[in-house]
Amino acid sequence: MKAYLLYFSGTGNTFYVVKKISDMLNKKNCSTEIHSIEEKSPINANSFDILILGCPKYYEYPVVEFIKYIKDYLPTNHKRVPVMMFCTQVAHLETNFNEIEKILKRKNYRLLVTKSIPIANNMVIFDSFPVTKPEKVKQNLEKLESEMKHLITCLLTGKESKETMKPLYSQVTFASGYLFTKLFAWFGVKYSTSQSCNGCGLCAKKCPVGNIKMCKKIPKFDKKCIFCMRCINSCPKNAILYNRKSCKQYQAIKSEY
């Protein structure tokens, strides 16, 4: 049996879960192939038996860029392939997976397992989203370890395990998810750099949507930001400002957890 793992990760939380799932599947004699949507690798629909999708979410809705990628690049399969979809987040709230499920169904995939996975806050630019305490992160990862074993068993045995969301709340999260994504473009122009910027260009290289361009070794921010926080958290000088304020960098989850 072979699993295809497709993901988007801003600062490492989703990638951590993908690697964890891959390790668990390998122990069950299920080989895995891992790809980020940023690779834009061709997907051979007939080369895997199960599909696993993962991305962050905003306001209880999966990253819209990820949904678009699934719609545009995931090929239709000749066989009914079981799918697990998860979203990483901060709080313990359900995710609206409805749009993803509709797309998958049209392409002959069955969304069998869905899960919202609290890990830590990486959106460090807003005071309303405080840094998650290390002890809380540890608790979340320990819970992830135990829950994922059950979910993988469900996936491999064809047993459904899906989150449910009330219809009204589902409509609200759909609207807020898309609205917030549209507003990102306007919020993104509030980025700038401090005098400590050394012009290395790492932020431009790391940006998944090409929102940052280097102009005479100075980063210029356009209106395509999706707020993945990668530029801020990967800057070696912590020189990227938001609204002219310095932000505390988020440290990616380490394997020793």
C-alpha positions in Angstrom: 0.0 0.0 0.0 1.2 3.5 -0.8 0.1 6.9 0.6 0.5 10.3 -1.2 0.9 13.2 1.3 0.3 16.7 -0.1 0.6 19.7 2.1 1.2 23.4 2.6 3.0 24.6 5.6 3.8 28.2 6.5 6.3 27.9 9.4 6.5 24.2 10.0 3.5 23.1 12.1 1.7 21.3 9.2 4.9 19.8 8.0 5.6 18.4 11.5 2.2 16.6 11.4 2.9 15.3 7.8 6.2 13.8 8.9 4.5 12.3 12.0 1.8 10.6 9.8 4.4 9.4 7.3 6.4 7.7 10.1 3.3 6.1 11.5 2.3 4.8 8.1 5.8 3.4 7.4 5.6 1.4 10.6 2.4 -0.1 9.3 4.2 -1.2 6.1 2.6 1.6 4.1 5.1 3.5 1.9 4.7 7.3 1.6 5.5 10.0 -0.8 5.5 13.6 0.5 5.1 16.8 -1.5 4.4 20.4 -0.8 2.1 22.3 -3.2 4.9 24.7 -3.7 6.8 22.0 -5.7 3.9 21.8 -8.2 5.0 18.2 -8.8 2.9 16.3 -11.3 0.5 13.9 -9.5 0.1 10.4 -10.9 -3.4 9.6 -9.7 -3.0 5.9 -10.2 0.3 5.6 -8.2 -1.2 5.6 -4.7 -3.9 3.9 -2.6 -4.6 6.6 0.0 -4.3 10.4 -0.1 -3.5 12.6 2.9 -4.0 16.4 2.7 -2.8 19.0 5.3 -2.6 22.8 5.6 -3.2 25.5 8.2 -6.5 27.2 8.5 -7.8 30.8 9.1 -11.0 31.4 10.9 -11.9 27.7 10.8 -11.5 27.5 7.0 -8.6 25.8 5.2 -6.1 28.1 3.4 -7.8 29.1 0.2 -4.6 28.7 -1.8 -4.5 25.0 -0.8 -8.2 24.5 -1.8 -7.4 26.1 -5.2 -4.5 23.8 -5.7 -6.6 20.7 -5.1 -9.2 22.0 -7.5 -6.7 22.8 -10.2 -3.9 20.2 -9.9 -5.3 17.0 -8.2 -6.2 14.7 -11.1 -9.4 12.6 -11.3 -8.8 9.1 -10.1 -10.1 5.9 -11.8 -10.6 4.3 -8.4 -12.3 5.6 -5.3 -9.4 6.7 -3.1 -9.8 7.2 0.6 -8.6 10.6 1.9 -7.6 12.1 5.2 -7.6 15.9 5.5 -6.3 17.8 8.5 -5.8 21.5 9.4 -3.4 22.8 12.0 -4.5 25.6 14.2 -4.3 27.3 17.6 -7.6 26.7 19.3 -9.8 23.5 19.7 -12.4 24.4 17.1 -13.8 22.4 14.2 -12.9 23.1 10.5 -15.2 23.6 7.6 -14.0 20.9 5.2 -17.2 21.1 3.0 -15.6 22.7 -0.1 -12.6 20.3 -0.1 -15.0 17.4 0.2 -17.1 18.6 -2.8 -13.9 18.9 -4.9 -12.6 15.5 -3.9 -16.0 13.8 -4.6 -16.0 15.3 -8.2 -12.5 13.8 -8.7 -13.5 10.4 -7.4 -11.9 10.6 -3.9 -13.7 9.8 -0.7 -13.0 12.1 2.3 -13.0 9.5 5.0 -11.1 11.2 7.9 -11.0 14.9 8.9 -9.3 16.5 11.9 -8.5 19.9 13.3 -5.1 19.7 15.1 -4.2 22.4 17.7 -0.5 23.0 17.9 0.6 26.6 18.4 0.1 30.1 17.3 2.5 31.3 14.6 0.6 34.4 13.7 2.8 36.6 15.9 1.9 40.0 14.5 -1.4 40.4 16.3 -1.6 41.1 20.1 -4.9 39.2 20.2 -3.0 36.0 19.3 -0.4 35.5 22.1 2.5 33.1 21.8 1.5 29.6 22.9 3.3 28.5 26.0 5.8 25.6 25.6 4.0 23.4 28.1 0.8 23.8 26.1 2.6 23.0 22.9 3.9 19.8 24.5 0.4 18.8 25.6 -1.0 19.4 22.1 1.7 17.3 20.5 1.2 14.4 23.0 -2.5 14.5 22.2 -1.7 14.5 18.5 0.4 11.4 18.9 -2.4 9.4 20.5 -5.2 10.7 18.3 -3.4 10.2 15.1 -2.9 6.5 15.7 -6.7 6.1 15.9 -7.3 8.2 12.8 -4.7 6.3 10.7 -6.3 3.1 11.7 -9.7 4.4 10.6 -8.2 5.5 7.2 -6.5 2.2 6.6 -9.6 0.1 7.5 -12.1 2.3 5.7 -13.9 3.5 8.9 -15.2 7.1 8.7 -14.1 9.6 11.3 -15.2 13.1 10.4 -15.7 16.3 12.3 -19.2 17.8 12.1 -20.1 21.5 12.0 -23.6 23.0 12.3 -24.9 24.4 9.0 -25.1 28.0 10.1 -21.6 27.9 11.6 -20.4 26.3 8.4 -21.8 29.2 6.3 -20.2 31.7 8.7 -16.7 30.1 8.5 -17.0 29.9 4.7 -17.7 33.6 4.5 -15.1 34.6 7.1 -12.4 32.4 5.6 -12.8 33.8 2.1 -13.2 37.4 3.4 -10.1 37.2 5.6 -8.1 35.8 2.7 -9.1 38.7 0.5 -8.2 41.2 3.2 -4.7 39.7 3.5 -3.7 41.4 0.3 -4.4 44.8 1.9 -2.9 43.9 5.3 0.2 42.7 3.5 1.3 46.1 2.4 1.8 47.0 6.1 5.0 45.0 6.1 8.4 46.8 6.0 11.9 46.3 7.3 14.1 47.8 10.0 17.6 49.1 9.7 18.9 45.7 10.7 17.9 44.2 7.4 21.1 43.0 5.6 19.4 42.6 2.2 20.0 38.8 2.1 16.8 38.2 0.2 15.8 35.1 2.1 12.3 36.5 2.7 11.7 36.8 -1.0 13.0 33.3 -1.7 10.8 31.8 1.1 7.6 33.6 0.1 5.2 30.9 -1.3 3.2 33.3 -3.5 6.0 35.7 -4.7 4.7 38.6 -2.7 8.2 40.0 -1.9 10.5 41.5 -4.5 14.1 42.7 -3.8 14.8 46.2 -5.0 18.4 47.4 -4.4 18.6 44.8 -1.6 15.5 46.1 0.1 12.4 43.9 0.3 9.3 45.3 -1.2 5.9 43.9 -0.2 3.1 43.5 -2.8 -0.6 42.8 -2.3 -0.6 39.0 -2.6 0.2 38.1 1.0 -1.5 35.0 2.4 -0.2 35.6 6.0 1.8 32.4 6.2 4.2 34.2 8.5 7.2 32.6 6.8 9.0 35.8 6.0 8.9 37.1 9.6 9.9 33.9 11.2 12.7 33.0 8.8 14.5 36.4 8.8 17.9 35.9 10.3 17.9 39.4 11.6 14.3 39.6 12.7 14.2 42.7 10.6 10.7 42.5 9.1 8.2 44.8 10.8 4.4 44.8 10.7 2.7 48.1 11.0 6.2 49.5 11.8 6.5 47.2 14.8 8.9 44.4 15.4 7.4 40.9 16.0 8.5 38.1 18.1 9.6 35.2 15.8 7.8 31.8 16.0 10.1 28.9 16.5 9.2 25.8 14.5 8.3 22.6 16.3 11.4 20.6 17.1 11.6 16.8 16.7 12.5 16.2 20.3 8.9 17.0 21.2 
